[in-house]
C-alpha cells in the first residue's frame, strides 16, 4: 500500500487517501507525533531539511480529492509553520489532480526526448521558481516472471545533461538500489497483479550491495561539467564471498508445525475471513475445512471473482495438490473422501503500491467452491513463521514417512561457518521453486527461482556470524524441492534469468493471452 499500514484495512469500508474521516483520523494522529519531531531540524531552524513533500504522485491515484489535499496542506502548515517549503510530485499525467495552490509543484520522469515539453507542463502549474524533476528514473523495478529492468548509461546521462542545461534541479530515483527484505515488497496492477521482486537493485548508479557502477561514474562526469565534484577516491566495493554448495536437510512439513506456528489456536468462521479481519498483516495464513461428502471424480476447486489474494497452496489430507494464483490460475481438480482435511495455505505476495484506488485485502476474499458446493466451516490459522524459525527450529517431531522428494510447504535447513571475516554474498538456490529464506533468524525475503528473473538474494555481511560460529539457513519451500536440495553463496548477483516471457494474462481463463506491451508509470 505504498507504505500505508495494513491495519487501516481492519475497517473494510475505509477509503484510503481521501477525506474519509476514518483515514484522516489515522493521518492526523500519526503526523501529530511525527512532524513535531521534524520541526527542530527544518532549515530555518538551523537544521538540514530544506523542503518536505506532501503526498506522492497523488494525481495517479484517481481519487482526485482536493479536500483531502487541502487537509494535508493545512496539517503540515499547522505543525511546521509557514516558512518551510512544501511540495508535491507527480508524473505528467497526474499534475492536474496531484498539485495544489500553496504547495510547490514538481514533476517526475525518466530519460525522455521531449524534456522541454514535460517541464512546460510543470510550468503550467508552477509558473515561477526552479524546474524540478523530483524522481528522475535511473532504472526500473522488477516483477516476478518478467525480464530484469535496465536503463542504459547513455540514456540516463544524456537525460541528466539535458536537464542541467535547462537549469533544472534533479533528484535521482533510485540513486542506491535496495532490498525488499522479509515480506516488504510491493506490487502493481497492470492488466494483472504484478508482485515486485525481493531485489530492488533497480539498475541504479549504486548497486543493491552498495557498490559504485559504471553508471555512477558516468553521472559524476556529467555533473562535473556544471559544478565541482568532491575530490578524493570513492569507497571501494565491499569484499564479496563464495561458499558451497551446501546440502539442506528436511525439518518437516509446514503442517507438522501448526501448533507452534499458531500457538493460540485457530479462529472459526462459517465463511473464510481475510488476513486483515484476523489482524494478520503480512506473510501466510492457513485455511482449513473438511469435505462434507466423498468426491470420487476429479472436481473443480475454485474461488469466485478472482478471490485468491494472492497465491494459494492446496493440500488434501496433507498431500499437495497444486496452486491457485491471483489473476492467472483459477482452478484445480480434487478428489477426496468425506471428512478429508482440505488445507489452503494463503500467501500475501505484497500489497498494491501505485495507482490503484482499491484497498488490497489479502487471503480468501470469497468462499471457495468444490464443483457447485460452497465450502463452509473454516478454521483460520494466522501463522507466526518468523517466530518458529527464530526460536523453535529444530524441533524433535515424531518420525513420519516422508516421500523421497517432498512437495508442498516444507521446511529445510542446514548450518555452515565462514572463513575469516567473510563478506557480502548472494544466495543462489538452483532447482528450488518458490519460498522464503531466513539466515540466523533474519527474514532475507522471497525467492522464486522457477519464475525469475531474480535468481540470487543479497546477503549483507552483518547478517553472518564471524569465523568459528555456526550460521543457520532455513528455507520454507512452498512447492517442489529439487532432487539434490543444495544452495550456494556467490560473489556476484544473478538478476536476469527468467523462464517466463513478458506477457499479461487474460482474466477470463487460465491460458495466456496474446502478448501486450507493459505500460511504465511512476512509483
C-alpha positions as CSV (number, residue, x, y, z in Angstrom):
1,X,0.0,0.0,0.0
2,X,2.9,2.4,-0.7
3,X,3.8,2.4,3.0
4,X,0.4,2.8,4.4
5,X,-0.1,0.3,7.3
6,X,-2.3,-2.8,6.7
7,X,-4.2,-2.2,10.0
8,X,-6.1,0.6,8.2
9,X,-8.0,-2.2,6.3
10,X,-9.4,-3.5,9.6
11,X,-12.1,-1.0,8.7
12,X,-13.1,-2.7,5.4
13,X,-15.0,0.2,4.0
14,X,-12.2,2.8,4.6
15,X,-11.4,4.9,1.5
16,X,-7.6,5.4,1.6
17,X,-6.0,8.7,0.6
18,X,-9.3,10.6,0.6
19,X,-11.1,12.9,3.0
20,X,-12.8,9.8,4.6
21,X,-13.0,10.7,8.3
22,X,-11.5,7.3,9.3
23,X,-8.5,7.8,7.1
24,X,-8.0,11.4,8.1
25,X,-8.1,10.4,11.8
26,X,-5.3,8.0,11.3
27,X,-3.3,10.5,9.3
28,X,-3.8,13.2,11.9
29,X,-2.8,11.0,14.8
30,X,0.4,9.9,13.0
31,X,1.5,13.4,11.8
32,X,0.8,15.0,15.2
33,X,3.6,12.7,16.6
34,X,5.9,12.7,13.6
35,X,6.0,16.3,12.4
36,X,6.9,17.9,15.8
37,X,10.0,15.6,15.9
38,X,11.0,17.0,12.5
39,X,10.3,20.7,13.3
40,X,13.7,21.4,15.1
41,X,15.6,20.1,12.0
42,X,14.0,22.4,9.5
43,X,16.5,24.6,7.5
44,X,15.3,27.9,9.0
45,X,15.7,26.4,12.5
46,X,19.3,25.6,11.8
47,X,18.7,22.1,10.6
48,X,19.3,20.4,7.2
49,X,15.7,19.8,6.0
50,X,15.1,22.3,3.1
51,X,11.7,21.0,1.9
52,X,9.1,18.4,2.6
53,X,6.9,16.5,0.1
54,X,3.1,16.4,0.8
55,X,1.6,13.1,-0.6
56,X,3.3,11.3,-3.6
57,X,2.0,11.1,-7.2
58,X,-1.5,11.6,-5.8
59,X,-2.7,12.5,-9.3
60,X,-2.1,8.9,-10.4
61,X,-4.4,7.7,-7.6
62,X,-7.7,8.7,-9.4
63,X,-9.4,9.8,-6.3
64,X,-8.7,13.5,-7.1
65,X,-9.9,14.6,-3.7
66,X,-8.9,18.2,-3.3
67,X,-10.5,18.4,0.2
68,X,-8.0,15.7,1.3
69,X,-5.1,17.5,-0.2
70,X,-6.1,20.8,1.4
71,X,-6.5,19.0,4.7
72,X,-2.9,17.6,4.4
73,X,-1.5,21.1,3.5
74,X,-3.3,22.7,6.5
75,X,-2.0,19.9,8.8
76,X,1.6,20.4,7.6
77,X,1.4,24.2,8.0
78,X,-0.2,24.0,11.4
79,X,2.6,21.7,12.7
80,X,5.6,23.0,10.8
81,X,4.8,26.7,10.3
82,X,4.8,28.9,7.2
83,X,8.5,29.1,6.4
84,X,9.1,25.5,5.3
85,X,8.8,24.8,1.5
86,X,6.1,22.2,1.0
87,X,6.0,20.5,-2.5
88,X,4.1,17.8,-4.5
89,X,5.5,15.5,-7.2
90,X,3.6,13.8,-10.0
91,X,4.1,12.3,-13.4
92,X,3.0,14.4,-16.3
93,X,-0.5,12.8,-16.4
94,X,-1.0,13.4,-12.7
95,X,-0.3,17.1,-12.3
96,X,-4.0,18.1,-12.6
97,X,-5.2,16.1,-9.5
98,X,-1.8,16.0,-7.6
99,X,-1.0,19.7,-7.4
100,X,-2.5,22.3,-5.1
101,X,-2.1,26.1,-4.8
102,X,0.3,26.8,-1.9
103,X,2.3,23.6,-2.5
104,X,5.3,23.8,-4.9
105,X,4.5,21.6,-7.9
106,X,7.3,19.4,-9.2
107,X,7.2,16.7,-11.9
108,X,8.9,13.3,-12.3
109,X,10.0,11.3,-15.4
110,X,12.9,9.2,-16.7
111,X,15.2,9.8,-19.7
112,X,12.9,11.5,-22.3
113,X,13.3,13.1,-25.7
114,X,10.5,15.6,-25.0
115,X,12.0,17.0,-21.8
116,X,11.2,20.6,-22.7
117,X,7.5,19.8,-23.2
118,X,7.5,17.9,-19.9
119,X,8.9,20.9,-18.0
120,X,6.4,23.1,-19.8
121,X,3.7,21.0,-18.1
122,X,5.3,21.8,-14.7
123,X,5.3,25.5,-15.7
124,X,1.5,25.4,-16.3
125,X,1.0,24.5,-12.6
126,X,4.1,26.3,-11.2
127,X,4.8,29.5,-13.2
128,X,7.7,30.7,-11.0
129,X,10.7,29.1,-9.3
130,X,13.0,26.3,-10.4
131,X,12.2,23.5,-12.8
132,X,12.4,20.3,-10.7
133,X,12.4,16.6,-11.7
134,X,11.9,15.1,-8.2
135,X,12.1,11.5,-9.4
136,X,14.5,11.0,-12.3
137,X,14.4,7.3,-13.1
138,X,17.9,5.8,-13.4
139,X,16.4,2.3,-13.9
140,X,13.3,0.5,-13.0
141,X,11.9,-2.2,-10.6
142,X,11.5,-5.9,-11.5
143,X,8.3,-8.0,-11.4
144,X,8.4,-11.8,-10.9
145,X,8.2,-13.5,-14.3
146,X,9.5,-10.6,-16.4
147,X,12.9,-9.6,-17.5
148,X,15.3,-7.7,-15.3
149,X,14.8,-4.0,-16.0
150,X,17.8,-2.0,-17.2
151,X,18.2,1.6,-18.4
152,X,21.3,2.4,-20.5
153,X,24.1,4.5,-19.1
154,X,23.9,6.7,-22.2
155,X,20.2,7.3,-21.9
156,X,20.4,8.3,-18.2
157,X,23.5,10.5,-18.6
158,X,22.1,12.3,-21.7
159,X,18.9,12.9,-19.9
160,X,20.7,14.4,-16.9
161,X,22.9,16.6,-19.1
162,X,19.9,18.0,-20.9
163,X,18.1,18.8,-17.7
164,X,21.1,20.5,-16.2
165,X,21.5,22.6,-19.4
166,X,17.9,23.8,-18.8
167,X,18.9,24.8,-15.2
168,X,16.7,22.2,-13.7
169,X,17.1,20.6,-10.3
170,X,17.2,16.8,-10.3
171,X,16.7,14.1,-7.7
172,X,17.6,10.6,-8.9
173,X,15.3,7.7,-8.1
174,X,16.8,5.2,-7.4
175,X,20.3,6.5,-6.7
176,X,21.1,3.5,-4.5
177,X,19.4,0.2,-5.2
178,X,17.8,-1.6,-2.2
179,X,16.3,-4.9,-1.0
180,X,12.7,-5.8,-0.1
181,X,13.7,-8.0,2.9
182,X,11.1,-10.1,4.6
183,X,7.6,-9.5,3.2
184,X,8.1,-5.9,2.4
185,X,7.9,-5.8,-1.4
186,X,5.0,-4.0,-3.0
187,X,3.0,-4.9,-6.2
188,X,1.5,-3.2,-9.2
189,X,-1.7,-3.9,-11.2
190,X,-1.1,-3.5,-14.9
191,X,-3.6,-5.9,-16.6
192,X,-2.9,-8.3,-13.8
193,X,-1.4,-8.5,-10.3
194,X,2.4,-8.0,-10.5
195,X,4.3,-8.5,-7.3
196,X,7.8,-6.9,-7.2
197,X,10.9,-9.0,-6.6
198,X,12.9,-9.1,-3.4
199,X,15.8,-7.2,-5.1
200,X,15.2,-3.5,-5.7
201,X,18.6,-3.1,-7.3
202,X,16.8,-1.0,-9.9
203,X,19.9,-0.8,-12.2
204,X,20.7,2.1,-10.0
205,X,24.1,4.0,-10.0
206,X,25.0,2.4,-6.7
207,X,24.1,-1.3,-6.6
208,X,22.0,-3.2,-4.1
209,X,25.2,-4.2,-2.4
210,X,26.4,-0.5,-2.1
211,X,28.9,-0.7,-4.9
212,X,29.7,2.1,-7.4
213,X,28.7,1.1,-11.0
214,X,29.8,2.5,-14.4
215,X,26.5,4.5,-14.4
216,X,27.7,6.3,-11.2
217,X,31.0,7.3,-12.8
218,X,29.2,8.5,-16.0
219,X,26.8,10.6,-13.9
220,X,29.7,12.2,-12.0
221,X,31.3,13.1,-15.2
222,X,28.1,14.9,-16.4
223,X,27.7,16.7,-13.1
224,X,31.4,17.8,-13.2
225,X,30.6,19.9,-16.3
226,X,28.2,22.0,-14.3
227,X,29.8,22.2,-10.8
228,X,32.8,21.0,-8.9
229,X,32.5,17.5,-7.5
230,X,34.2,16.4,-4.3
231,X,37.9,15.4,-4.5
232,X,39.2,12.1,-3.5
233,X,38.5,8.4,-4.4
234,X,35.2,6.7,-4.0
235,X,35.0,3.9,-1.4
236,X,36.0,0.6,-3.0
237,X,33.4,-2.2,-3.4
238,X,32.8,-4.2,-0.3
239,X,34.5,-7.6,0.0
240,X,32.4,-10.5,-1.5
241,X,32.4,-14.1,-0.5
242,X,31.7,-17.5,-2.2
243,X,30.7,-20.7,-0.3
244,X,29.2,-24.1,-1.0
245,X,27.4,-25.9,-2.4
246,X,25.7,-26.8,0.9
247,X,23.1,-29.6,1.4
248,X,19.9,-28.7,3.2
249,X,18.0,-31.2,5.4
250,X,14.3,-31.8,5.9
251,X,12.9,-30.3,9.1
252,X,9.3,-31.3,8.3
253,X,6.2,-30.2,6.6
254,X,4.6,-26.9,7.5
255,X,1.5,-28.7,8.6
256,X,3.7,-30.7,11.1
257,X,4.5,-27.4,12.9
258,X,0.9,-26.0,13.1
259,X,0.8,-26.0,16.9
260,X,4.0,-23.9,17.0
261,X,3.1,-21.7,14.1
262,X,-0.3,-20.8,15.7
263,X,0.0,-21.4,19.4
264,X,-3.2,-19.5,20.3
265,X,-5.2,-21.9,18.1
266,X,-7.3,-21.3,15.0
267,X,-10.2,-18.8,14.5
268,X,-13.5,-20.4,13.5
269,X,-15.9,-18.8,10.9
270,X,-18.7,-20.2,8.7
271,X,-17.1,-18.4,5.7
272,X,-13.4,-17.6,5.3
273,X,-12.1,-14.3,6.7
274,X,-9.4,-12.0,5.2
275,X,-6.0,-11.5,6.7
276,X,-7.0,-8.0,7.8
277,X,-10.1,-9.3,9.6
278,X,-7.9,-11.5,11.9
279,X,-5.1,-8.9,12.2
280,X,-2.6,-10.9,10.1
281,X,-0.8,-8.1,8.3
282,X,1.9,-9.9,6.4
283,X,3.1,-13.4,5.4
284,X,0.9,-16.5,5.5
285,X,-2.4,-17.9,6.8
286,X,-3.7,-21.4,6.7
287,X,-7.4,-22.0,5.9
288,X,-8.8,-25.5,6.9
289,X,-12.1,-27.2,6.3
290,X,-13.3,-30.8,5.8
291,X,-15.0,-32.3,2.8
292,X,-18.7,-32.8,3.6
293,X,-19.1,-35.6,1.1
294,X,-16.9,-38.0,-0.9
295,X,-15.7,-36.7,-4.2
296,X,-14.9,-39.7,-6.5
297,X,-14.3,-37.9,-9.8
298,X,-11.8,-35.0,-10.2
299,X,-13.9,-32.0,-9.4
300,X,-13.1,-28.3,-9.9
301,X,-11.9,-26.4,-6.8
302,X,-12.2,-22.6,-7.4
303,X,-12.8,-19.3,-5.7
304,X,-15.3,-16.9,-7.4
305,X,-14.5,-13.4,-8.5
306,X,-10.7,-13.8,-8.6
307,X,-10.9,-14.2,-4.8
308,X,-7.4,-15.7,-4.1
309,X,-5.2,-12.8,-2.9
310,X,-2.5,-13.7,-3.8
311,X,-1.4,-17.3,-4.0
312,X,-2.9,-20.5,-2.6
313,X,-1.1,-23.8,-1.9
314,X,-3.8,-26.5,-1.7
315,X,-3.5,-29.8,0.2
316,X,-5.9,-32.7,0.8
317,X,-5.1,-34.8,3.9
318,X,-1.6,-33.3,3.8
319,X,-0.9,-34.2,0.1
320,X,0.0,-31.2,-2.1
321,X,-2.5,-30.8,-4.9
322,X,-1.3,-27.6,-6.7
323,X,-1.5,-23.8,-6.7
324,X,-4.1,-21.2,-7.4
325,X,-2.9,-17.7,-8.2
326,X,-4.5,-14.3,-8.4
327,X,-5.5,-13.3,-12.0
328,X,-3.6,-16.3,-13.5
329,X,-4.6,-19.7,-12.3
330,X,-8.2,-20.0,-11.2
331,X,-8.9,-23.8,-10.7
332,X,-7.6,-27.1,-9.6
333,X,-9.3,-30.6,-9.8
334,X,-9.6,-32.5,-6.5
335,X,-10.8,-35.8,-5.2
336,X,-11.3,-36.9,-1.6
337,X,-13.3,-38.9,0.9
338,X,-15.9,-37.4,3.2
339,X,-14.2,-35.9,6.2
340,X,-10.9,-35.4,4.3
341,X,-8.9,-32.4,5.6
342,X,-8.7,-29.6,3.0
343,X,-5.9,-27.1,3.7
344,X,-5.3,-23.9,1.8
345,X,-2.1,-22.0,2.6
346,X,-2.5,-18.4,1.5
347,X,0.5,-16.2,0.8
348,X,0.3,-12.4,0.8
349,X,2.6,-11.5,-2.1
350,X,2.7,-7.8,-1.4
351,X,0.1,-5.0,-1.5
352,X,-0.6,-2.7,-4.4
353,X,1.7,0.3,-4.1
354,X,0.9,2.5,-7.1
355,X,-2.1,4.0,-8.8
356,X,-4.8,1.7,-7.7
357,X,-7.9,3.1,-6.0
358,X,-8.8,-0.2,-4.3
359,X,-7.9,-1.5,-0.9
360,X,-5.8,-4.6,-1.4
361,X,-7.3,-7.2,1.0
362,X,-5.4,-10.5,1.4
363,X,-6.5,-14.1,1.8
364,X,-9.6,-15.9,0.6
365,X,-11.9,-13.0,-0.3
366,X,-14.8,-15.3,-1.1
367,X,-15.8,-18.8,0.0
368,X,-14.2,-21.5,-2.3
369,X,-16.4,-23.9,-4.2
370,X,-15.8,-27.6,-4.9
371,X,-17.9,-28.1,-8.0
372,X,-21.0,-26.2,-7.2
373,X,-20.8,-26.8,-3.4
374,X,-19.9,-23.8,-1.3
375,X,-17.3,-24.8,1.3
376,X,-18.1,-23.6,4.8
377,X,-17.0,-24.3,8.4
378,X,-13.5,-22.8,8.1
379,X,-10.6,-22.7,10.7
380,X,-8.1,-20.0,10.1
381,X,-4.5,-20.2,11.5
382,X,-2.6,-16.9,11.3
383,X,1.0,-18.2,11.1
384,X,3.9,-16.8,13.0
385,X,6.6,-18.3,10.8
386,X,9.3,-15.9,11.7
387,X,9.0,-16.8,15.4
388,X,9.1,-20.5,14.6
389,X,12.3,-20.1,12.5
390,X,14.0,-17.9,15.1
391,X,13.2,-19.7,18.3
392,X,11.7,-23.2,17.8
393,X,13.5,-24.9,14.9
394,X,14.8,-27.5,15.0
395,X,12.1,-29.3,16.9
396,X,12.0,-33.0,17.6
397,X,9.0,-34.1,15.6
398,X,7.5,-37.6,15.7
399,X,9.2,-39.6,12.9
400,X,6.8,-40.0,10.0
401,X,7.2,-41.4,6.5
402,X,8.2,-38.7,4.1
403,X,8.5,-39.2,0.4
404,X,11.9,-39.1,-1.2
405,X,11.3,-35.7,-2.7
406,X,8.6,-33.9,-0.6
407,X,6.3,-31.4,-2.2
408,X,4.1,-28.7,-0.8
409,X,5.1,-26.3,2.0
410,X,8.2,-27.8,3.7
411,X,11.0,-26.5,5.9
412,X,14.6,-27.3,5.1
413,X,17.7,-26.1,6.9
414,X,21.4,-26.5,7.5
415,X,24.3,-24.8,9.4
416,X,27.6,-23.5,8.0
417,X,30.6,-21.5,9.1
418,X,32.6,-18.9,7.2
419,X,36.3,-18.3,6.9
420,X,38.0,-15.2,8.3
421,X,35.8,-12.2,8.3
422,X,33.8,-13.2,5.1
423,X,32.0,-10.6,3.1
424,X,28.7,-9.7,1.4
425,X,27.4,-12.6,-0.6
426,X,24.5,-13.7,-2.8
427,X,22.4,-16.7,-2.1
428,X,21.8,-18.9,-5.1
429,X,19.0,-21.5,-5.0
430,X,19.3,-23.7,-8.2
431,X,16.4,-26.0,-8.7
432,X,14.3,-24.7,-5.9
433,X,10.8,-23.5,-6.9
434,X,9.4,-20.7,-4.6
435,X,9.6,-19.8,-1.0
436,X,11.1,-17.8,1.8
437,X,14.6,-17.7,3.3
438,X,15.9,-16.9,6.8
439,X,19.6,-16.6,7.8
440,X,20.3,-16.6,11.5
441,X,16.6,-15.9,12.1
442,X,16.6,-12.8,9.8
443,X,13.9,-13.0,7.0
444,X,16.0,-12.4,3.9
445,X,13.0,-12.4,1.6
446,X,11.2,-14.3,-1.1
447,X,12.8,-16.5,-3.8
448,X,11.0,-17.6,-6.9
449,X,13.8,-19.4,-8.8
450,X,11.4,-21.1,-11.2
451,X,9.8,-17.8,-12.4
452,X,12.7,-15.4,-12.2
453,X,14.2,-13.0,-13.2
454,X,15.9,-12.8,-9.8
455,X,18.0,-15.9,-9.0
456,X,20.1,-14.7,-6.1
457,X,19.2,-13.0,-2.8
458,X,21.6,-10.3,-1.4
459,X,23.1,-11.3,2.0
460,X,24.8,-8.4,3.7
461,X,27.9,-9.3,5.7
462,X,26.4,-8.2,9.1
463,X,23.8,-11.0,9.0
464,X,26.6,-13.7,9.2
465,X,28.3,-14.7,12.3
466,X,32.2,-14.5,12.2
467,X,34.6,-17.3,11.7
468,X,34.2,-20.1,14.2
469,X,30.4,-19.6,14.9
470,X,27.7,-21.6,13.2
471,X,25.3,-19.8,10.9
472,X,21.9,-21.3,10.2
473,X,19.9,-21.0,7.0
474,X,16.2,-22.1,6.8
475,X,14.1,-22.4,3.7
476,X,10.3,-22.6,3.5
477,X,9.9,-24.2,0.1
478,X,6.2,-23.9,-0.9
479,X,6.0,-26.2,-3.9
480,X,8.8,-28.5,-5.1
481,X,12.2,-29.4,-3.6
482,X,15.0,-30.2,-6.1
483,X,16.3,-33.8,-6.1
484,X,19.5,-32.5,-4.6
485,X,18.4,-29.9,-2.0
486,X,21.5,-27.7,-2.3
487,X,22.3,-24.0,-2.2
488,X,25.4,-21.9,-2.9
489,X,26.7,-18.4,-2.0
490,X,28.1,-16.5,-4.9
491,X,30.3,-13.4,-5.1
492,X,28.0,-11.6,-7.7
493,X,24.3,-11.4,-8.2
494,X,22.2,-13.1,-10.9
495,X,19.2,-10.8,-11.5
496,X,18.2,-11.5,-15.1
497,X,17.3,-15.2,-15.7
498,X,13.7,-16.0,-16.3
499,X,11.7,-18.9,-17.6
500,X,8.7,-16.8,-18.5
501,X,8.2,-14.3,-21.3
502,X,6.8,-10.9,-20.5
503,X,3.0,-11.1,-21.1
504,X,-0.2,-10.1,-19.5
505,X,-2.6,-12.9,-18.7
506,X,-6.2,-13.0,-19.8
507,X,-8.5,-12.6,-16.8
508,X,-11.2,-14.9,-18.2
509,X,-9.4,-18.3,-18.2
510,X,-6.1,-20.0,-17.3
511,X,-4.4,-19.6,-20.7
512,X,-2.1,-16.8,-21.5
513,X,-3.5,-14.2,-23.9
514,X,-1.6,-12.7,-26.8
515,X,1.3,-10.6,-25.6
516,X,0.5,-7.0,-24.7
517,X,3.0,-4.2,-24.1
518,X,3.6,-3.2,-20.5
519,X,3.0,0.4,-19.5
520,X,5.6,2.1,-17.3
521,X,4.5,4.7,-14.8
522,X,6.0,6.3,-11.8
523,X,6.4,4.5,-8.5
